[in-house]
Amino acid sequence: MGLEADRGEEISPAVLQSPIMTQASSTCTLHFYYNMYGEDSELSVLLKEGSRTTTLWWLAGYNGDVWHHSEVVIGRTPQDFSLLFQASGNFDKLGHVAVDDIDFTNCSLPEPQLWCSEGTFTCNNSVCVDPSRVCDFSDDCGDRSDEINCEKQGVVERCSFEQGTCSWEDSDMDTPGGEWRRRRGEEGWPDHGPPRDHTQNTAAGHYITPGTHLTEKGQTSEILSKTLLPSFNCTVRFFFFSMSDASAQLMARSRTQMSGTDDKMLWIREKTHSYSWQRAKVTFSSSVISKIAFRYELQGAQRGIVALDDVTFSKECIFDPENSKLPETSPTHSPHTSSNTPPLTTAPMNPCQDNEFFCRKSAGKVCIPATLQCDYHPDCPDGEDEAGCGPCTFENDQCLWSDASDGPAKWQRQKASNNTEPPTDHTTQTGFYMTVKLSLGSTQAEAKLLSPPLQPSSPYCQLLFHFHISPGSTGSLRVLMQQAEGGEAILWSRSHNTVSHWTSEHLPIGLFKQPSKVWFSSISKTAGASSATWDHVVAVDDISFINCETSYEPPALSSYGCTFEDGLCVWVQGAEDELDWRSASGPTETPNTGPAGDHTNGTGKYLYIESSHPSEKENKAQLMSLLLPPAGQKGYCFRFWYHMFGATVGSLRMFLKTADSLDKTLVWQQSGSKGDVWLLAQSHVTLQRVHQVILEGTVGGEAGDIAIDDISLVFGPCPDSGLCDFEEDSCNWLQTTSDDFDWIRHSGSTLNPNTGPESDHTTNTPTGHYYYLPSSMDDQAGQKALMLSPLYPESKGSCVQLWYHMYGEGMGTLNVYQQSEDGQEILIFSQAGDQGRLWRLAQASLLPRIQPYRIVVEGVKAGPTTEGDMAFDDVQLTDAQCPPHGVCDFENSFCSWTNLGDGADQGDWLLGAGASPNPNTGPTVDHTTNSSSGHYIYVDSSVGEWGDVSYLVSDVFQPSSRGHCLTFWYHMYGSHVGTLNIYVSDRKIHVGGNEEGYLKWTKTGNKGDQWLQDSVSVKHEEAFWFVFAYQKGMSTGGDVALDDITIHPSSCYTEPPVPPSTNNDVRSVGLAVGLTLLIGIIICIFLYMLNRKQKNQSTIFDNELDTPSPTQRETRGELGYDFSFFNKLYEPSPHANEDSSDA
């Protein structure tokens, strides 16, 4: 399309109009080719919106008889519009104007998306926009939602110049008359400014231009921003218009002195000729206060058209609310001559695009995507893309961590020296760290160390820092995080001192989607104005972030396992504790406690807590995993091996903790000595949130080393051990439907007070599961609830064991039956009434059978009460016979005997073999095998103080008309042997205040290096238990040992012999005996029939069960009872038949 001139006269302009177009995006660009031949030719491109016409592009004069390409950004046009090509000229001479190949690019509005990727801005119309283009006065969404609520986006300082120049101010470095001026497009065009602004994209909009009185080379025009506080990665975005050649420069500088002598070049105009508004962005950092200076400088006598519009600062830019003046210097030249240009420190020019970050410190041109800046992973060769984003060693500066304290306590950067506390930093030992300084005379103050803005993170993000709290400190250290709703959350706290100079902490932060801040808070105290010394020193150093990049994916689950042969793997020491887990190979430093070698191969490494000095009782050591992913549908099995052996072993616990909570959930624990052996612990984890596992050991005393080894994590439930612990489900046990109630699977305390367990038996925690039968005031005596086990093959099992809990004044009866497949049932265990606030072990021998069978657990109500909740847990069948009740040779375990523990005494009885580790005391062989490989139990006299007591407690025994005989072998050899006592106690005695019971036997002092036997006869009217109590002598050399204990229902003493009788006496006695037997048989038959009638009346007929209903219940002639005294005991307990008076 062209305009031809061949006559010598002036004609009216020729106009070529486009079709009506509907809206245009902010990036809409017109491309075309033009050919202008003729000296007086003119060509312009106009934007027509309704009645308003705005010039977009223009050109005049001779441009050669060739085709030229041009483009012009139309910009955001929110209404219908059309474009006009207008050509005119004085055609005294031949010439022409022509256009061709008109094209439009990027003009359609962005398309809505189903979802926006992480880190992008989501518009109200579901369009996704790069965050760097939010709140920059450019409608990139198409509905302007990216340009509203900018203060909430953190963009506070922004100026469109529509209402004035905002906080921008003139500079003293200007050439007189060179001040920047605010103009409208319609008044600036064509001599002083472009025909349209950027904000409104119309001639009515405003922008700023350099002073119009600049006429000589070197003259300048400057405009300055408001004062910035020290800021890192502060980004300035602006739009500029440039229609001039190289005779003038437009640049952006960072200024830290009023004279400009230390200016750093941030940006310089690269294109000298453009018909459109161009977008520019510059990122800089400053550790001192500064201003941004836009500077225009003439390089020749002719100036072009230059303008600025829509200047915005990112949220990383921190402005001084007081707009303080920059420091002054003394310029050596007059500011009004061409020689006054201040020397310039030129930073590397930014060769990167708007969506890229310039690695200024790295050699060569290195540009990385802007989205990689502050993403918790260094992408520049020298890592400058992550500088000031949170990590800091404080060696060079504070990395934009700032003191935000209001009171007298302040965080300050401190150089380590022999005169500082601590005397070393963590990074180099001689470098810098941040510490709290408190003015003397202040009684209490809080110091806050605030981070720079932290970018969105992954759910696995953890904050790693190193801290120091001086011994005797009266203060504390906390870590808090800004929440999205404006509040704050405490992530971590500690108030006691650190053992070493520096302690590390891996603190879970987790996922946050919006930029946030964390801060260290320390509340400190001093002794008052008269105090001459500090009593509170808190310091922080080497802050970094682990696994925080949003692209982070956790490793395979097996990667969290560890044998500790080469360190801690992905496990870290906790910092809310007093101790660290130590690595060891072979025995620990403390004798007679801890393992002799590791579990992996016996010669490798393991972790343990050292219980001897300087460790103190109740000190803790935590080992924490890095954050783990959600457990998944089937969960995973967490397994580890542990060793707990010694006279004063504390506890070992396993916790689960989510990344967004301070609370830990206890899922497993053990306390006290478990023997000199490695034991397996396992827990099925099903937590569906990002979490970590914490293993916590607690010191019980000086001989209480606890060790762990060989951690593994495997997908799915833990392997079946044959124990039904009800942790996952009901283990295929069934509720009957013909009874009155159901057993309820539960965890933690029951709802009724003064009854029921507080934790399960398996894990000994409130999160473990068991089944219980609740009580209520609506209960009636005799009402029942039954549960049936799966059907077992007739060849499986010789002994059944279960743990039960029967605590409460209104307790009913717990019955256990062996039920054959055809429904025949035999009662094998029964207990009634309050049995104390503890889990007890019940076991019974299974009768011979010729068909599959079940175990039935029946709870029978005693009547209306809220104090009758009964429970059972941990049901197991064993192929070994139930051991005799009260008999133990200690070859494999303590049998049914248990250490009292739980703080009631000062030490545990230990399982030993061979010579005692203490010289000149204790046995060298056991009694059972008379060899050094046989086992016995003993008290270690090297542990504790004179008078300390160690208790060993038996199971509970039912009263017998024949009494009971306790027989045992003991060994008391050494120069400082104390006293060994035997007590008998029952619940009434114990509740009455006599915790030990009645003394039945005592021995004191050295009895020689020999095993001695003795017996104690007991005839008690209540259910009772035996207690061995050893009271330590004055010093070491006082080991006492026990072996081969037996308890049987009879007196220990034989009856006196009967004198010889005459034949008549014999006949008389025979007749009397015969009559007695006959009467006894008649009574037995009568009692049997009566008992059978009663049993038949109580028979349960269950026609609704999918299993055979019992048709007859028989009662074993002799019932076996077996009760454990402590809930932590889990060794098989002996069982023996007693006479009918025990039933």
Rosetta blueprint (number, residue, H / E / L):
1 M L
2 G E
3 L E
4 E E
5 A E
6 D L
7 R L
8 G L
9 E E
10 E E
11 I L
12 S L
13 P L
14 A E
15 V E
16 L E
17 Q E
18 S L
19 P L
20 I L
21 M E
22 T E
23 Q E
24 A E
25 S L
26 S L
27 T L
28 C L
29 T E
30 L E
31 H E
32 F E
33 Y E
34 Y E
35 N E
36 M E
37 Y E
38 G L
39 E L
40 D L
41 S L
42 E E
43 L E
44 S E
45 V E
46 L E
47 L E
48 K E
49 E E
50 G L
51 S L
52 R E
53 T E
54 T E
55 T E
56 L E
57 W E
58 W E
59 L E
60 A E
61 G L
62 Y L
63 N L
64 G L
65 D L
66 V L
67 W L
68 H E
69 H E
70 S E
71 E E
72 V E
73 V E
74 I L
75 G L
76 R L
77 T E
78 P E
79 Q E
80 D E
81 F E
82 S E
83 L E
84 L E
85 F E
86 Q E
87 A E
88 S E
89 G L
90 N E
91 F E
92 D L
93 K L
94 L L
95 G E
96 H E
97 V E
98 A E
99 V E
100 D E
101 D E
102 I E
103 D E
104 F E
105 T E
106 N L
107 C L
108 S L
109 L L
110 P L
111 E L
112 P L
113 Q L
114 L L
115 W L
116 C L
117 S L
118 E L
119 G L
120 T L
121 F E
122 T E
123 C L
124 N L
125 N L
126 S L
127 V L
128 C E
129 V E
130 D L
131 P H
132 S H
133 R H
134 V L
135 C L
136 D L
137 F L
138 S L
139 D L
140 D L
141 C L
142 G L
143 D L
144 R L
145 S H
146 D H
147 E H
148 I L
149 N L
150 C L
151 E L
152 K L
153 Q L
154 G L
155 V L
156 V L
157 E L
158 R E
159 C E
160 S L
161 F L
162 E L
163 Q L
164 G L
165 T L
166 C L
167 S L
168 W L
169 E E
170 D E
171 S L
172 D L
173 M L
174 D L
175 T L
176 P L
177 G L
178 G L
179 E L
180 W L
181 R E
182 R E
183 R E
184 R E
185 G H
186 E H
187 E H
188 G H
189 W L
190 P L
191 D L
192 H L
193 G L
194 P L
195 P L
196 R L
197 D L
198 H L
199 T L
200 Q L
201 N L
202 T L
203 A L
204 A L
205 G L
206 H E
207 Y E
208 I E
209 T E
210 P L
211 G L
212 T L
213 H L
214 L L
215 T L
216 E L
217 K L
218 G L
219 Q L
220 T E
221 S E
222 E E
223 I E
224 L E
225 S L
226 K L
227 T L
228 L E
229 L L
230 P L
231 S E
232 F E
233 N E
234 C E
235 T E
236 V E
237 R E
238 F E
239 F E
240 F E
241 F E
242 S E
243 M E
244 S L
245 D L
246 A L
247 S L
248 A E
249 Q E
250 L E
251 M E
252 A E
253 R E
254 S E
255 R E
256 T L
257 Q L
258 M L
259 S L
260 G L
261 T L
262 D L
263 D L
264 K E
265 M E
266 L E
267 W E
268 I E
269 R L
270 E L
271 K L
272 T L
273 H E
274 S L
275 Y L
276 S L
277 W L
278 Q E
279 R E
280 A E
281 K E
282 V E
283 T E
284 F E
285 S E
286 S E
287 S L
288 V L
289 I L
290 S E
291 K E
292 I E
293 A E
294 F E
295 R E
296 Y E
297 E E
298 L E
299 Q L
300 G L
301 A L
302 Q L
303 R L
304 G L
305 I E
306 V E
307 A E
308 L E
309 D E
310 D E
311 V E
312 T E
313 F E
314 S L
315 K L
316 E L
317 C L
318 I L
319 F E
320 D L
321 P L
322 E L
323 N L
324 S L
325 K L
326 L L
327 P L
328 E L
329 T L
330 S L
331 P L
332 T L
333 H L
334 S L
335 P L
336 H L
337 T L
338 S H
339 S H
340 N H
341 T L
342 P L
343 P L
344 L L
345 T E
346 T L
347 A L
348 P L
349 M L
350 N L
351 P L
352 C L
353 Q L
354 D L
355 N L
356 E E
357 F E
358 F E
359 C L
360 R L
361 K L
362 S L
363 A L
364 G L
365 K L
366 V L
367 C E
368 I E
369 P E
370 A H
371 T H
372 L H
373 Q L
374 C L
375 D L
376 Y L
377 H L
378 P L
379 D L
380 C L
381 P L
382 D L
383 G L
384 E H
385 D H
386 E H
387 A L
388 G L
389 C L
390 G L
391 P L
392 C E
393 T L
394 F L
395 E L
396 N L
397 D L
398 Q L
399 C L
400 L L
401 W L
402 S E
403 D E
404 A L
405 S L
406 D L
407 G L
408 P L
409 A L
410 K E
411 W E
412 Q E
413 R E
414 Q E
415 K E
416 A L
417 S L
418 N L
419 N L
420 T L
421 E L
422 P L
423 P L
424 T L
425 D L
426 H L
427 T L
428 T L
429 Q L
430 T L
431 G L
432 F E
433 Y E
434 M E
435 T E
436 V E
437 K E
438 L L
439 S L
440 L L
441 G L
442 S L
443 T L
444 Q L
445 A E
446 E E
447 A E
448 K E
449 L E
450 L E
451 S L
452 P L
453 P L
454 L E
455 Q L
456 P L
457 S L
458 S L
459 P L
460 Y L
461 C L
462 Q E
463 L E
464 L E
465 F E
466 H E
467 F E
468 H E
469 I E
470 S L
471 P L
472 G L
473 S L
474 T L
475 G L
476 S L
477 L E
478 R E
479 V E
480 L E
481 M E
482 Q E
483 Q L
484 A L
485 E L
486 G L
487 G L
488 E E
489 A E
490 I E
491 L E
492 W E
493 S E
494 R E
495 S L
496 H L
497 N L
498 T L
499 V L
500 S L
501 H L
502 W L
503 T E
504 S E
505 E E
506 H E
507 L E
508 P E
509 I L
510 G L
511 L L
512 F L
513 K L
514 Q L
515 P L
516 S E
517 K L
518 V E
519 W E
520 F E
521 S E
522 S E
523 I E
524 S E
525 K L
526 T L
527 A L
528 G L
529 A L
530 S L
531 S L
532 A L
533 T L
534 W L
535 D L
536 H L
537 V L
538 V E
539 A E
540 V E
541 D E
542 D E
543 I E
544 S E
545 F E
546 I E
547 N L
548 C L
549 E L
550 T L
551 S L
552 Y L
553 E L
554 P L
555 P L
556 A L
557 L H
558 S H
559 S H
560 Y H
561 G L
562 C E
563 T L
564 F L
565 E L
566 D L
567 G L
568 L L
569 C L
570 V L
571 W E
572 V E
573 Q E
574 G L
575 A L
576 E L
577 D L
578 E L
579 L E
580 D L
581 W L
582 R E
583 S E
584 A E
585 S L
586 G L
587 P L
588 T L
589 E L
590 T L
591 P L
592 N L
593 T L
594 G L
595 P L
596 A L
597 G L
598 D L
599 H L
600 T L
601 N L
602 G L
603 T L
604 G L
605 K L
606 Y E
607 L E
608 Y E
609 I E
610 E L
611 S L
612 S L
613 H L
614 P L
615 S L
616 E L
617 K L
618 E L
619 N L
620 K E
621 A E
622 Q E
623 L E
624 M E
625 S E
626 L L
627 L L
628 L E
629 P L
630 P L
631 A L
632 G L
633 Q L
634 K L
635 G L
636 Y E
637 C E
638 F E
639 R E
640 F E
641 W E
642 Y E
643 H E
644 M E
645 F L
646 G L
647 A L
648 T L
649 V L
650 G L
651 S E
652 L E
653 R E
654 M E
655 F E
656 L E
657 K E
658 T E
659 A L
660 D L
661 S L
662 L L
663 D L
664 K L
665 T E
666 L E
667 V E
668 W E
669 Q E
670 Q E
671 S E
672 G L
673 S L
674 K L
675 G L
676 D L
677 V L
678 W L
679 L E
680 L E
681 A E
682 Q E
683 S E
684 H E
685 V E
686 T L
687 L L
688 Q L
689 R L
690 V L
691 H E
692 Q E
693 V E
694 I E
695 L E
696 E E
697 G E
698 T E
699 V L
700 G L
701 G L
702 E L
703 A L
704 G L
705 D L
706 I E
707 A E
708 I E
709 D E
710 D E
711 I E
712 S E
713 L E
714 V E
715 F E
716 G L
717 P L
718 C L
719 P L
720 D L
721 S L
722 G L
723 L E
724 C E
725 D L
726 F L
727 E L
728 E L
729 D L
730 S L
731 C L
732 N L
733 W L
734 L E
735 Q E
736 T L
737 T L
738 S L
739 D L
740 D L
741 F L
742 D L
743 W L
744 I E
745 R E
746 H E
747 S E
748 G L
749 S L
750 T L
751 L L
752 N L
753 P L
754 N L
755 T L
756 G L
757 P L
758 E L
759 S L
760 D L
761 H L
762 T L
763 T L
764 N L
765 T L
766 P L
767 T L
768 G L
769 H E
770 Y E
771 Y E
772 Y E
773 L E
774 P L
775 S L
776 S L
777 M L
778 D L
779 D L
780 Q L
781 A L
782 G L
783 Q L
784 K E
785 A E
786 L E
787 M E
788 L E
789 S L
790 P L
791 L L
792 Y E
793 P L
794 E L
795 S L
796 K L
797 G L
798 S L
799 C E
800 V E
801 Q E
802 L E
803 W E
804 Y E
805 H E
806 M E
807 Y L
808 G L
809 E L
810 G L
811 M L
812 G L
813 T E
814 L E
815 N E
816 V E
817 Y E
818 Q E
819 Q E
820 S E
821 E L
822 D L
823 G L
824 Q L
825 E E
826 I E
827 L E
828 I E
829 F E
830 S E
831 Q E
832 A E
833 G L
834 D L
835 Q L
836 G L
837 R L
838 L L
839 W E
840 R E
841 L E
842 A E
843 Q E
844 A E
845 S E
846 L L
847 L L
848 P L
849 R L
850 I L
851 Q L
852 P L
853 Y E
854 R E
855 I E
856 V E
857 V E
858 E E
859 G E
860 V E
861 K L
862 A L
863 G L
864 P L
865 T L
866 T L
867 E L
868 G L
869 D L
870 M E
871 A E
872 F E
873 D E
874 D E
875 V E
876 Q E
877 L E
878 T E
879 D L
880 A L
881 Q L
882 C L
883 P L
884 P L
885 H L
886 G L
887 V L
888 C E
889 D L
890 F L
891 E L
892 N L
893 S L
894 F L
895 C L
896 S L
897 W L
898 T E
899 N E
900 L L
901 G L
902 D L
903 G L
904 A L
905 D L
906 Q L
907 G L
908 D L
909 W L
910 L E
911 L E
912 G E
913 A E
914 G L
915 A L
916 S L
917 P L
918 N L
919 P L
920 N L
921 T L
922 G L
923 P L
924 T L
925 V L
926 D L
927 H L
928 T L
929 T L
930 N L
931 S L
932 S L
933 S L
934 G L
935 H E
936 Y E
937 I E
938 Y E
939 V E
940 D L
941 S L
942 S L
943 V L
944 G L
945 E L
946 W L
947 G L
948 D L
949 V E
950 S E
951 Y E
952 L E
953 V E
954 S L
955 D L
956 V E
957 F E
958 Q L
959 P L
960 S L
961 S L
962 R L
963 G L
964 H E
965 C E
966 L E
967 T E
968 F E
969 W E
970 Y E
971 H E
972 M E
973 Y L
974 G L
975 S L
976 H L
977 V L
978 G L
979 T E
980 L E
981 N E
982 I E
983 Y E
984 V E
985 S E
986 D E
987 R H
988 K H
989 I H
990 H H
991 V H
992 G L
993 G L
994 N L
995 E L
996 E L
997 G L
998 Y E
999 L E
1000 K E
1001 W E
1002 T E
1003 K E
1004 T E
1005 G L
1006 N L
1007 K L
1008 G L
1009 D L
1010 Q L
1011 W L
1012 L E
1013 Q E
1014 D E
1015 S E
1016 V E
1017 S E
1018 V E
1019 K L
1020 H L
1021 E L
1022 E L
1023 A L
1024 F E
1025 W E
1026 F E
1027 V E
1028 F E
1029 A E
1030 Y E
1031 Q E
1032 K L
1033 G L
1034 M L
1035 S L
1036 T L
1037 G L
1038 G L
1039 D L
1040 V E
1041 A E
1042 L E
1043 D E
1044 D E
1045 I E
1046 T E
1047 I E
1048 H E
1049 P L
1050 S L
1051 S L
1052 C L
1053 Y L
1054 T L
1055 E L
1056 P L
1057 P L
1058 V L
1059 P L
1060 P L
1061 S L
1062 T L
1063 N H
1064 N H
1065 D H
1066 V H
1067 R H
1068 S H
1069 V H
1070 G H
1071 L H
1072 A H
1073 V H
1074 G H
1075 L H
1076 T H
1077 L H
1078 L H
1079 I H
1080 G H
1081 I H
1082 I H
1083 I H
1084 C H
1085 I H
1086 F H
1087 L H
1088 Y H
1089 M H
1090 L H
1091 N H
1092 R H
1093 K H
1094 Q H
1095 K H
1096 N H
1097 Q H
1098 S L
1099 T L
1100 I L
1101 F L
1102 D L
1103 N L
1104 E L
1105 L L
1106 D L
1107 T L
1108 P L
1109 S L
1110 P L
1111 T L
1112 Q L
1113 R E
1114 E E
1115 T E
1116 R L
1117 G L
1118 E L
1119 L L
1120 G L
1121 Y L
1122 D L
1123 F E
1124 S L
1125 F L
1126 F L
1127 N L
1128 K L
1129 L L
1130 Y L
1131 E L
1132 P L
1133 S L
1134 P L
1135 H L
1136 A L
1137 N L
1138 E L
1139 D L
1140 S H
1141 S H
1142 D H
1143 A L
